[in-house]
Amino acid sequence: MTAIPDTARRNAGAGGFRLSQLARARGLAHAGLGIALLMGLWWLGGRAVANNPNMFAFADFAPGPTLSALWGIVQSGAVIDMSVPSLYRVGYGMLIAAALGIPVGIAIGRLPWLRELTNVPFQFLRMISPLSWMPIAVMAYDTWDGAIVFLISVAAVWPILFSTAAGVRRIDPAWLKVARNLGANPLHMLFVVILPAIAVDILTGVRLALGVAWVVLVPAEYLGVTSGLGYAINDARDTLDYAQLGAVVVVIGIIGFALDSGLAALIKRFNWVRASA
């Protein structure tokens, strides 16, 4: 077998590095172009609204007034005051959804009779809009925060549950057989075989659930709270401060994008299939 010269290996490595750098630069260029196109469409929409006598009041939605208001709330620290309560509610709701969805999903994936028993009820409940539970949440909880966390949990639990169950069903039965033959008890089976095998599925479900929860958050915060991003939008609407409203919408998009990107990075980090390829 002919050995590969060190020079050839170095050249191959350098070529791979250059290709990686080019791919990264191309991705950044495409992302920048996408942002530029979005800003251009936003500017054109703002001009159209400003030139329409019937919609002149909404001219502050244009990029100039909105970005000016955004800079104002960043400088004053108001962006932190309105974001922290929302992040707390989403985080608490996601924690409850994961605490329920992951173990139930594992049980459904492992037990065919339980999967058959719960499939129709769970699919039925999944298709009910989370905001439909709002009157029940208001009556069941003493605080508005509790009601909002409940709505977020109801919205987020299903993607986590079904993604976890699907991951368990895809586990190679040979892995479980080998673990049993090596004397693994149920706890070993869970923590050494099942959870590592479905880590990416769980994180994917959490990512999907976060997207749903972030969408539900704003209307849920219309309830009776006096803090949060949803309240800030409602307050800006009531005071006809459309520049402030647009700024809060941008903040919601930025935070949501950051959270989603963080989870995407975690999925890539724990994707052992890709890492071993």
C-alpha positions in Angstrom: 0.0 0.0 0.0 1.5 3.3 -1.1 1.9 5.9 1.6 0.5 9.4 0.9 3.3 11.9 1.0 3.2 14.6 3.7 3.1 17.3 1.1 0.0 15.8 -0.6 -1.7 15.5 2.8 -1.0 19.1 3.6 -2.2 20.3 0.2 -5.4 18.3 0.6 -5.9 19.8 4.0 -5.3 23.3 2.8 -7.7 22.8 -0.1 -10.4 21.6 2.2 -9.8 24.6 4.5 -10.1 27.0 1.5 -13.3 25.3 0.4 -14.7 25.6 3.9 -13.8 29.3 4.0 -15.3 29.9 0.6 -18.6 28.1 1.6 -18.7 30.2 4.8 -18.1 33.5 2.9 -20.8 32.5 0.3 -23.2 31.8 3.2 -22.5 35.2 4.8 -22.9 36.9 1.4 -26.2 35.3 0.8 -27.4 36.1 4.4 -26.4 39.7 3.8 -28.2 39.8 0.5 -31.3 38.4 2.1 -31.3 41.0 4.9 -30.8 43.8 2.3 -33.7 42.5 0.3 -35.9 42.4 3.4 -34.9 46.0 4.3 -35.6 47.1 0.7 -39.1 45.6 0.8 -39.7 47.1 4.2 -38.6 50.6 2.9 -40.9 50.2 -0.2 -43.8 49.2 2.0 -43.2 52.2 4.3 -43.1 54.5 1.3 -46.4 53.0 0.0 -48.1 53.4 3.3 -46.8 57.0 3.8 -48.1 58.0 0.3 -51.6 56.4 1.0 -53.9 59.0 2.6 -56.0 56.2 4.1 -53.0 54.7 5.9 -50.9 57.8 6.6 -51.1 57.2 10.4 -49.2 54.0 10.0 -46.2 55.7 8.3 -44.1 55.2 11.5 -43.9 51.5 10.6 -41.3 52.5 8.1 -37.6 51.6 8.7 -36.5 55.1 9.7 -38.9 55.8 12.6 -38.9 52.1 13.7 -35.1 51.9 13.9 -34.9 55.2 15.7 -37.4 54.0 18.3 -35.4 50.7 18.6 -32.2 52.6 19.3 -34.1 54.6 21.9 -35.4 51.6 23.8 -31.9 50.0 23.6 -30.2 53.1 25.1 -32.8 53.5 27.8 -32.7 49.8 28.8 -36.4 49.4 28.2 -35.6 46.6 25.8 -34.3 44.5 28.8 -37.2 45.4 31.0 -39.7 44.2 28.4 -37.7 41.1 27.3 -36.8 39.5 30.6 -40.4 38.8 31.8 -41.2 37.2 28.4 -38.1 35.1 28.4 -38.9 33.9 32.0 -42.4 32.9 30.9 -41.2 31.1 27.8 -38.4 29.4 29.7 -40.7 28.2 32.5 -43.3 27.0 30.0 -40.7 25.2 28.0 -39.3 23.5 31.1 -42.7 22.2 32.0 -43.3 21.0 28.5 -40.0 19.2 28.4 -40.6 17.6 31.8 -43.9 16.2 30.5 -43.1 15.6 26.9 -39.8 13.8 27.1 -40.7 10.9 29.6 -44.2 10.5 28.0 -42.6 10.4 24.5 -40.1 7.8 25.6 -42.9 5.7 27.1 -44.9 6.0 23.9 -41.9 5.1 21.8 -41.1 2.0 23.9 -44.6 0.6 24.5 -46.7 -0.1 21.4 -49.9 -0.6 23.4 -49.5 2.8 25.0 -48.8 4.4 21.6 -52.0 2.8 20.2 -54.0 3.9 23.3 -52.9 7.5 23.3 -52.5 8.2 19.5 -56.1 9.5 18.8 -56.5 11.5 22.1 -53.1 13.1 21.7 -53.5 13.9 18.0 -57.0 15.4 18.9 -55.5 17.6 21.6 -52.6 18.6 19.5 -54.8 20.1 16.9 -56.6 22.4 19.4 -55.3 26.0 19.2 -53.4 26.7 22.4 -55.1 30.1 22.7 -58.4 28.2 22.9 -57.4 27.2 26.4 -57.2 30.9 27.5 -60.6 31.1 29.3 -59.8 27.9 31.2 -56.3 29.1 32.1 -57.7 32.4 33.4 -60.2 30.5 35.7 -57.7 27.9 36.8 -54.8 30.1 37.8 -54.7 32.8 40.4 -52.1 34.9 38.6 -51.8 36.0 35.0 -48.2 34.7 34.8 -49.5 31.2 35.7 -52.1 31.4 33.0 -49.5 32.5 30.4 -47.1 29.7 31.4 -49.9 27.2 31.1 -50.7 28.3 27.6 -47.1 28.2 26.5 -46.7 24.7 28.0 -49.8 23.4 26.2 -48.4 24.8 22.9 -44.9 23.4 23.4 -45.5 19.9 24.8 -46.6 18.3 21.6 -43.6 18.8 19.3 -41.3 17.6 22.1 -43.5 14.6 22.9 -43.9 13.4 19.3 -40.3 14.1 18.3 -39.1 12.1 21.3 -41.4 9.2 20.5 -40.3 9.1 16.9 -36.6 9.1 18.0 -37.2 6.2 20.3 -38.9 4.2 17.6 -35.8 4.7 15.3 -33.3 3.2 17.8 -31.7 0.1 16.4 -33.1 -2.9 18.4 -29.7 -4.4 18.3 -28.4 -1.7 20.6 -31.0 -2.5 23.2 -30.3 -6.2 22.9 -26.6 -5.8 23.4 -27.2 -3.6 26.4 -29.5 -6.2 28.0 -26.9 -9.0 27.2 -24.3 -6.9 29.0 -26.5 -6.7 32.1 -27.9 -3.2 31.8 -30.7 -2.4 34.1 -33.6 -0.1 33.1 -31.7 3.0 34.4 -28.6 2.1 32.4 -30.7 1.4 29.4 -32.3 4.9 29.7 -29.2 7.0 30.4 -26.6 5.1 28.4 -28.5 3.9 25.4 -31.8 5.6 24.9 -31.2 9.3 25.8 -27.9 9.6 23.9 -29.5 8.0 20.9 -32.4 10.4 20.8 -30.6 13.6 22.0 -30.9 15.2 18.6 -34.6 14.2 18.3 -35.3 15.8 21.7 -33.4 19.0 20.7 -35.2 19.1 17.4 -38.6 18.8 19.2 -37.5 21.6 21.6 -36.5 23.8 18.7 -39.9 23.3 17.1 -41.7 23.8 20.4 -39.8 27.0 21.0 -41.0 28.4 17.7 -44.6 27.6 18.6 -44.2 29.0 22.2 -42.6 32.2 20.9 -45.6 32.7 18.6 -48.1 32.0 21.4 -46.3 34.3 23.8 -47.4 37.7 22.3 -51.2 37.1 22.3 -51.0 35.3 25.6 -49.4 38.4 27.1 -52.4 40.4 26.0 -54.2 39.0 29.0 -53.7 41.1 32.1 -50.0 41.4 32.7 -48.2 44.7 32.8 -44.8 43.5 31.5 -43.4 41.6 28.6 -43.1 42.0 24.8 -46.8 41.3 24.2 -47.8 43.9 26.7 -45.4 46.4 25.1 -47.0 45.8 21.7 -50.5 46.2 23.2 -49.5 49.4 25.0 -47.9 50.9 21.8 -51.1 50.1 19.9 -53.3 51.7 22.5 -51.2 54.9 22.5 -50.9 54.9 18.7 -47.1 54.8 19.0 -46.5 52.8 15.8 -42.7 53.5 15.7 -42.5 51.9 19.2 -44.7 49.0 18.1 -42.5 48.4 15.1 -39.4 48.5 17.3 -40.9 45.8 19.7 -41.7 43.6 16.7 -38.1 43.9 15.6 -36.9 42.9 19.1 -39.2 39.9 19.1 -37.7 38.8 15.8 -34.1 39.3 17.0 -34.6 37.4 20.2 -36.5 34.6 18.5 -33.9 34.3 15.8 -31.1 34.2 18.5 -32.9 31.4 20.5 -33.5 29.4 17.4 -29.9 29.7 16.2 -28.6 28.6 19.6 -30.7 25.5 19.5 -29.6 24.8 15.9 -26.0 25.0 17.0 -26.8 22.5 19.8 -28.4 20.1 17.4 -25.3 20.3 15.2 -23.0 19.8 18.2 -24.8 16.7 19.4 -25.5 15.2 16.0 -23.2 12.2 16.4 -24.3 10.7 13.1 -22.9 13.7 11.2 -19.9 14.0 13.4 -18.9 10.4 12.7 -19.5 10.6 9.0 
